[in-house]
Amino acid sequence: MDGFDMNGVSWRVVRVSPGDPVLVDRTGAMTVATTDPSTLTVYVSSALGGRFLGRVLVHEIAHCAIFSFGLVDDIHRMCHPAYWIEAEEWVCNFLADYGTMV
């Protein structure tokens, strides 16, 4: 997958080396994938494969949906600012873990 469109927003998917600085998330932790709404790009470690890669892609595409559909303001409205990132991650993990069962 090189990219996709969601609600009129075109996103790119780029595989990067596992130590690439773009894989540092908003909390400063090195991760296996990140989504950057400023560049409309999902960055995924080239070390990933199989089912885990699929789960990670669903998680990151959920971040894209939050941005593409303007849902981040809803998350911010519904929880304390200290939990904004954690709430967004919870939503993305929920979709990655249970989306296919729903």
Secondary structure, 3 states (H helix, E strand, C coil): CCEEEECCEEEEEEEECCCCHHHECCCCCECCEEEECCCCEEEEECCCCHHHHHHHHHHHHHHHHHHHCCCHHHHHHHCCHHHHHHHHHHHHHHHHHHCCCC
